[in-house]
Amino acid sequence: MAETPRYRTLSEDELYTAQLADFMERYSPERVDAALMGIYWGICRNPSVYPQTTWNVRQAKSRSIGTVPAFKVLFQVQDENTVRLFMDRRNQRA
């Protein structure tokens, strides 16, 4: 019998939330949401497939959609059930 898929809970740090709000103000929220839903689903479902940037940080990257440029989401797997999302302060664009 197939194992039931496990989805992790995503938590955002304050900087991530602020930078995401700023990004959405500059670009179409509908298109940004579309890209984010795909990234969030992948991170929730199988975070280990994303490349590591350091020993405890992984990176998911969107594709450019119309006028919305590609962007990066950095994250850490906190435990079996939680992933923390954050953005790199030094490089806010992909």
C-alpha positions, 0 to 999 in steps of 0.5 A, spaced: 500 500 500 502 506 498 504 511 503 500 517 504 504 523 502 506 528 508 506 535 507 510 540 512 508 546 515 511 552 512 513 558 517 516 565 514 521 569 518 519 577 518 524 579 513 521 574 508 514 576 509 516 584 508 520 582 502 515 578 499 510 584 500 514 588 497 515 584 491 508 583 490 507 590 490 512 591 484 509 585 480 502 582 479 500 579 485 496 573 481 502 571 477 507 571 483 502 567 487 502 562 481 509 561 482 509 561 489 504 556 489 508 551 485 514 553 489 511 552 496 508 545 494 514 542 492 518 545 498 512 542 503 512 535 499 519 534 498 524 539 500 530 535 499 530 535 492 532 542 492 539 544 492 543 546 498 546 553 498 550 551 505 550 545 509 543 547 512 540 551 507 536 549 501 534 554 495 528 554 490 527 558 484 522 560 480 521 561 473 520 568 470 513 569 468 511 574 463 513 581 467 515 577 473 522 576 474 525 569 477 526 569 484 529 565 490 526 562 496 531 560 501 529 555 506 531 550 512 528 544 514 527 545 521 524 538 523 520 532 520 514 537 520 516 544 519 520 548 514 522 555 515 522 560 509 527 566 508 530 570 503 537 572 502 538 579 504 544 580 500 541 578 493 533 579 493 533 577 485 534 571 482 
